[in-house]
Protein backbone atom coordinates (compact mmCIF):
# COMPACT_ATOMS: atom_id res chain seq x y z
CA UNK A 1 0.00 0.00 0.00
CA UNK A 2 1.55 3.35 -0.99
CA UNK A 3 2.31 5.78 1.78
CA UNK A 4 0.09 8.85 1.75
CA UNK A 5 1.81 12.19 2.04
CA UNK A 6 0.36 15.51 3.02
CA UNK A 7 1.30 18.62 1.15
CA UNK A 8 1.33 21.69 3.34
CA UNK A 9 0.48 25.02 1.79
CA UNK A 10 0.51 28.14 3.90
CA UNK A 11 -1.45 31.28 3.10
CA UNK A 12 -1.85 34.52 4.94
CA UNK A 13 -5.43 35.70 5.15
CA UNK A 14 -6.76 38.93 6.59
CA UNK A 15 -9.11 38.26 9.48
CA UNK A 16 -12.03 40.57 10.16
CA UNK A 17 -13.00 40.60 13.82
CA UNK A 18 -15.92 42.27 15.53
CA UNK A 19 -17.86 41.94 18.76
CA UNK A 20 -21.36 40.61 19.06
CA UNK A 21 -22.44 41.01 22.65
CA UNK A 22 -19.95 39.12 24.82
CA UNK A 23 -18.44 37.24 21.86
CA UNK A 24 -15.70 38.04 19.38
CA UNK A 25 -16.54 36.93 15.83
CA UNK A 26 -13.63 36.30 13.44
CA UNK A 27 -13.92 35.73 9.70
CA UNK A 28 -11.64 35.01 6.75
CA UNK A 29 -13.72 36.55 3.93
CA UNK A 30 -11.43 35.14 1.21
CA UNK A 31 -12.13 31.60 2.43
CA UNK A 32 -15.63 32.02 3.81
CA UNK A 33 -14.87 30.60 7.25
CA UNK A 34 -16.23 32.16 10.44
CA UNK A 35 -15.82 31.34 14.12
CA UNK A 36 -16.21 32.93 17.53
CA UNK A 37 -14.67 33.01 20.97
CA UNK A 38 -15.07 34.67 24.35
CA UNK A 39 -11.72 36.42 23.81
CA UNK A 40 -10.07 37.82 20.70
CA UNK A 41 -7.34 35.19 20.96
CA UNK A 42 -9.87 32.35 21.30
CA UNK A 43 -11.79 33.60 18.26
CA UNK A 44 -8.60 33.60 16.18
CA UNK A 45 -7.56 30.13 17.38
CA UNK A 46 -11.03 28.81 16.55
CA UNK A 47 -10.97 30.51 13.15
CA UNK A 48 -7.62 28.94 12.27
CA UNK A 49 -8.88 25.52 13.37
CA UNK A 50 -12.11 25.69 11.35
CA UNK A 51 -10.18 26.95 8.31
CA UNK A 52 -7.73 24.03 8.55
CA UNK A 53 -10.66 21.59 8.80
CA UNK A 54 -12.34 23.25 5.83
CA UNK A 55 -9.16 23.03 3.73
CA UNK A 56 -8.61 19.40 4.73
CA UNK A 57 -12.18 18.47 3.84
CA UNK A 58 -12.01 20.42 0.58
CA UNK A 59 -8.79 18.70 -0.50
CA UNK A 60 -10.25 15.24 0.26
CA UNK A 61 -13.48 15.75 -1.67
CA UNK A 62 -14.11 14.69 -5.24
CA UNK A 63 -14.98 17.30 -7.90
CA UNK A 64 -18.65 16.23 -7.81
CA UNK A 65 -18.79 17.06 -4.09
CA UNK A 66 -17.38 20.55 -4.70
CA UNK A 67 -20.07 21.75 -7.09
CA UNK A 68 -22.22 24.46 -5.58
C-alpha positions, 0 to 999 in steps of 0.5 A, a space after each residue: 500500500 503506498 504511503 500517503 503524504 500531506 502537502 502543506 500550503 501556507 497562506 496569509 489571510 486577513 481576518 475581520 474581527 468584531 464583537 457581538 455582545 460578549 463574543 468576538 466573531 472572526 472571519 476570513 472573507 477570502 475563504 468564507 470561514 467564520 468562528 467565535 470566541 469569548 476572547 479575541 485570541 480564542 476567536 482567532 484560534 477557533 478561526 484557524 482551526 475551522 479553516 484548517 478543517 475546511 481546507 482538509 475536507 475540501 482537498 479530500 473531496 471529489 470534484 462532484 462534491 465541490 459543485 455548488 
